Amino acid sequence: MFRDDSISVPVEEGETYDVTIQDIARQGDGIARIEGFVVFVPNTSVGDEVQIKVERVLPKFAFATVVE
């Protein structure tokens, strides 16, 4: 299977972004999307408009926390 590692991920660890929570994952985390890229944000609800800090970036998704 061909994989192109040069595809850029639109988020960076340690950076903050303003997002709207669009969905809830099976595990209960909120899901935001930045340029279509999925970011999981715990302790949020659908419709929340929050500022997040990206904690960990993986090839297909990222994890973030809400900035207080």
Order of alpha helices (4+ residues) and beta strands (2+ residues): beta-beta-beta-beta-beta-beta
